[in-house]
């Protein structure tokens, strides 16, 4: 059996067979590593997985400076340049809308959106309310859906929801 480790960009790093000391080291690292995965389940990036093992800020949108850049095409025309922000500190992750025109949805519930007549530059992105995410939660921006994965060592507690859901 051949397995692959994923790097922070989601790319496979090193194949290993199920035998030997190197295999055991890889397994130990993988078991003790906390990480957040974001898998695109709908949209043109469908099937891509982004892996975050360190505290990170992940901006999702159409701008070229976004961590997850969505291409400008029919399914993303209602996605803002800087649509939403994921604040990641494995195993915790939260999302906030950055004042998008069409809103950010978590599990089908709108969590934020700027008023229709308000221009983007009039919005303070830090005012968006953060929403704690858990494994299996889905974020929708435009027609793109992303599923959250929370990977923590056995016995580690996942963050519980406090306040907003």
C-alpha positions as CSV (number, residue, x, y, z in Angstrom):
1,X,0.0,0.0,0.0
2,X,1.3,3.5,-0.9
3,X,0.2,6.6,1.0
4,X,1.0,10.3,0.6
5,X,1.5,13.1,3.1
6,X,0.0,16.4,2.3
7,X,2.0,19.6,2.6
8,X,0.5,23.0,3.6
9,X,-0.5,23.7,0.0
10,X,-2.4,20.4,-0.2
11,X,0.2,18.8,-2.5
12,X,1.5,15.3,-1.8
13,X,5.0,15.5,-0.3
14,X,6.5,12.0,0.0
15,X,5.2,8.6,-0.8
16,X,6.0,5.8,1.7
17,X,5.4,2.1,1.9
18,X,3.7,0.6,5.0
19,X,7.1,-0.7,6.2
20,X,10.2,0.6,8.0
21,X,11.2,3.3,10.4
22,X,10.5,6.1,8.0
23,X,6.9,4.9,7.7
24,X,6.6,4.9,11.5
25,X,8.0,8.4,11.8
26,X,5.5,9.7,9.2
27,X,2.6,8.1,11.1
28,X,3.7,9.6,14.4
29,X,3.9,13.0,12.8
30,X,0.6,12.6,11.1
31,X,-1.1,11.4,14.3
32,X,0.1,14.2,16.5
33,X,-0.4,17.0,14.0
34,X,-3.4,19.3,14.3
35,X,-4.6,20.7,11.0
36,X,-7.5,22.2,9.3
37,X,-8.5,21.1,5.8
38,X,-10.7,23.0,3.4
39,X,-12.0,20.9,0.5
40,X,-13.9,22.5,-2.4
41,X,-17.0,20.3,-3.0
42,X,-18.7,22.5,-5.6
43,X,-17.4,24.9,-8.1
44,X,-14.5,25.0,-10.6
45,X,-11.9,24.2,-7.9
46,X,-14.0,21.1,-6.9
47,X,-11.8,18.4,-5.5
48,X,-9.0,20.7,-4.4
49,X,-8.0,20.5,-0.7
50,X,-6.1,23.2,1.2
51,X,-4.3,22.2,4.3
52,X,-3.4,24.5,7.2
53,X,-1.1,23.1,10.0
54,X,-0.1,26.5,11.5
55,X,-2.1,29.5,12.7
56,X,-3.1,31.3,9.5
57,X,-5.5,33.8,8.0
58,X,-7.1,32.5,4.8
59,X,-9.0,35.0,2.6
60,X,-11.4,33.6,0.1
61,X,-12.4,35.7,-3.0
62,X,-11.7,36.6,-6.6
63,X,-8.7,38.9,-6.0
64,X,-5.2,37.6,-6.9
65,X,-4.0,38.2,-3.3
66,X,-6.5,35.8,-1.8
67,X,-5.3,32.6,-0.2
68,X,-8.0,30.7,-2.0
69,X,-8.5,32.6,-5.3
70,X,-11.8,31.8,-7.1
71,X,-11.6,32.3,-10.9
72,X,-13.8,35.0,-12.5
73,X,-16.4,32.9,-14.3
74,X,-20.2,32.5,-14.2
75,X,-20.3,30.6,-10.9
76,X,-18.3,33.1,-9.1
77,X,-19.5,36.5,-10.4
78,X,-21.4,37.1,-7.2
79,X,-18.2,36.4,-5.1
80,X,-16.5,39.6,-3.8
81,X,-12.8,40.2,-4.4
82,X,-12.2,39.7,-0.7
83,X,-15.3,37.8,0.3
84,X,-14.7,36.1,3.7
85,X,-11.8,35.4,6.1
86,X,-11.0,32.1,7.8
87,X,-9.0,32.6,11.0
88,X,-7.2,29.3,11.6
89,X,-5.4,28.1,14.7
90,X,-5.6,24.3,14.6
91,X,-7.8,22.7,15.7
92,X,-9.9,25.9,15.9
93,X,-11.2,27.7,12.9
94,X,-13.7,30.6,12.5
95,X,-15.1,32.5,9.5
96,X,-16.3,36.1,9.1
97,X,-17.8,37.8,6.1
98,X,-15.6,40.7,4.9
99,X,-18.5,42.9,3.8
100,X,-19.4,40.9,0.7
101,X,-22.4,42.1,-1.4
102,X,-24.0,38.7,-1.7
103,X,-23.2,37.2,1.7
104,X,-21.3,34.3,3.2
105,X,-23.3,31.2,4.2
106,X,-22.4,28.5,6.8
107,X,-24.5,25.3,6.6
108,X,-27.1,27.3,4.6
109,X,-27.4,30.2,7.1
110,X,-26.2,33.7,6.1
111,X,-23.6,34.9,8.5
112,X,-22.9,38.3,7.0
113,X,-23.3,40.7,4.1
114,X,-23.0,44.4,3.5
115,X,-26.1,46.5,2.7
116,X,-26.8,46.6,-1.0
117,X,-26.3,50.4,-1.5
118,X,-23.1,50.6,0.6
119,X,-19.9,50.6,-1.5
120,X,-17.2,48.1,-0.4
121,X,-14.8,50.8,0.7
122,X,-17.4,52.0,3.3
123,X,-17.3,48.7,5.1
124,X,-14.9,47.9,8.0
125,X,-14.0,44.2,7.4
126,X,-13.1,43.7,11.1
127,X,-16.7,44.4,12.1
128,X,-18.0,41.1,10.7
129,X,-19.0,38.7,13.4
130,X,-16.8,35.6,13.6
131,X,-18.5,32.2,13.5
132,X,-16.8,29.1,14.9
133,X,-16.7,26.2,12.5
134,X,-16.6,22.5,13.2
135,X,-15.6,19.4,11.2
136,X,-18.1,18.9,8.4
137,X,-19.4,22.5,8.3
138,X,-19.9,23.9,4.8
139,X,-19.2,27.5,3.7
140,X,-20.9,28.8,0.5
141,X,-19.7,31.9,-1.4
142,X,-21.5,32.3,-4.6
143,X,-22.0,28.8,-6.1
144,X,-18.8,27.6,-4.5
145,X,-19.0,25.2,-1.5
146,X,-16.1,24.4,0.8
147,X,-16.2,21.7,3.5
148,X,-14.2,22.2,6.7
149,X,-12.1,19.3,8.1
150,X,-10.7,19.4,11.6
151,X,-7.9,16.9,12.3
152,X,-6.7,16.7,15.9
153,X,-4.7,14.0,17.7
154,X,-6.8,11.3,19.3
155,X,-8.2,12.4,22.6
156,X,-7.9,16.1,21.8
157,X,-11.1,18.1,22.1
158,X,-12.6,20.0,19.2
159,X,-13.7,23.5,20.0
160,X,-17.3,23.8,21.2
161,X,-19.7,26.4,19.8
162,X,-20.1,29.3,22.1
163,X,-22.4,32.2,21.2
164,X,-23.1,32.2,17.5
165,X,-23.7,29.1,15.5
